Amino acid sequence: MAFGAFIIGDEILVGKRQDRHLAFLIGALTKRG
């Protein structure tokens, strides 16, 4: 499975905001190792 992600800004990365798509990305990256 190929995918990409663009994360603009740091609100999501520092935890100020939750995003459903980020949760999917984290799960997909965890499966890939």
C-alpha positions as CSV (number, residue, x, y, z in Angstrom):
1,M,0.0,0.0,0.0
2,A,1.5,3.3,-1.0
3,F,0.4,6.5,0.7
4,G,1.7,10.0,1.5
5,A,0.9,12.7,4.0
6,F,1.3,16.4,4.1
7,I,1.2,17.9,7.6
8,I,1.1,21.7,7.6
9,G,1.7,23.5,10.9
10,D,2.4,21.9,14.2
11,E,-1.0,21.9,15.9
12,I,-1.6,18.2,15.1
13,L,2.0,17.2,15.9
14,V,2.0,18.8,19.3
15,G,-1.4,17.5,20.2
16,K,-3.4,20.7,20.3
17,R,-5.8,19.2,17.7
18,Q,-7.1,15.7,17.0
19,D,-7.6,14.6,13.4
20,R,-9.2,11.4,12.3
21,H,-6.9,11.1,9.3
22,L,-3.8,11.3,11.5
23,A,-5.1,8.4,13.6
24,F,-5.3,6.4,10.3
25,L,-1.8,7.4,9.3
26,I,-0.3,6.4,12.7
27,G,-2.1,3.0,12.4
28,A,-0.8,2.5,8.8
29,L,2.8,3.4,9.8
30,T,2.6,1.1,12.8
31,K,1.7,-1.8,10.6
32,R,4.5,-1.0,8.2
33,G,7.0,-0.9,11.1
